[in-house]
Amino acid sequence: MNGVHDMGGMHGFGPVERDDVNFHAEWEKRVYALNAVARNQGMFNVDEFRHGIERMPPADYLRSTYYERWLATIERNLVDKGILRRDEIDARHAAIAADPAAELPRREDPELATRVVERQLATGEPPRREGARPRFRVGQAVRTRNVHPAGHTRLPRYARGKAGVIDRFHGVDTLPDASAHGRWASPEPLYSVRFEAAELWGPSAEGRQSVYLDLWESYLEEVS
């Protein structure tokens, strides 16, 4: 979707400020852990998580911090899935605001905690799934489709309708555009595509620069 979150190539937001601090407050650690537990329990997936952020009202998105956006999408997804009700969340907010020093409920679940930590620390190759053989080969010229879906997509707005070259084939993985909307069985070939900076940004691009994007096959078409 073409939302305020898709900022690639936009002007007016100032320089990117690097921050080496992972968490700035204790509540951010809790939000991080809450997301890890919810996803481990299958309450929502990473694409639903991202799409929840994309659906934030633009003004709320721009004034929110990183983990405030995380909290917003966790709440939205839990409400959308029927796990929580909005009035329950509002009631909890009101209760905490009325008595910030009140002891919060706590539940110990060592097995769940171990499972979540093991998943968070897991490394390695991205998941490979069964699916169609790749349509494109390494070195082949392609062009991204000029599409503007209303739902979730991992095709950036600035890269639509642009020519590039297949740099590598990652394997087959679930199409985010489908899994963000509950359609799990949607495996597609996944590629790294190289774009010359001038193709994306025109004469204002820095010379001899390239941008690499991981793109699913349905985002691409052959260049004749």
C-alpha positions, 0 to 999 in steps of 0.5 A: 500500500502507498502509505506514509511508511514507504519513504524511500526517495522522499525529501524533507525528513532530515538526515538519518540519525544513527542510534546504537542503543537498542532500547531507551526505556524498560517498556520498550523491552517489554514490547519487544518481548510481547511481539516475540511471544505473540508470534511464537504462539502463532497469533500473527505473522511478521507480514501481518505485523508489518501491515499493522504498522502500515495501517496506522493513521499517517499523523500517528505514524509520524509522531510515534517512536519505533516501539510505539509503532510496534505496540500499535500493530500488536494491539491492532493484530490482537484485536483483529484476531479476536484475542483482545477487544479494544474496550479491554485495552482501553480499560487497562490503559485507564486503570494504569493511568489512574494508579501507575504504581499498582502491581501488574499481573505476572505469569511464569511460563519457563517453557514458553520463555525458553522457546521464544529465546531459542527462536530469537537466537536462531540463525541461518538460511531463510526458510526454503519452501516447495514451489514453482521453479524460478522463471528468471535466471541470474544475469537476466534483465527484468522490470518491476511491475508498476502496481499499487496494491491496497494491501501489504507489499514488499515492492517499494514505491520508488522501485516500481516500473524500474529495470534491473538485473537478477543478481541471485536466486534466494530460493522459494519463500512465502509471498508477503503480500499473501501471508499478510492477509491470511493466505499462507500457501503462497510460495514464490521464487525470491530474487535479489535484483540489482538496480543502477542508482540512476535508474531509480533516482535519475540525474540526481543519483550518485554516480556508479552506485547500485541498490539491491532489493529482495523481490518476489517473482510476481513483482517482476516481468521480462524485459523484451 
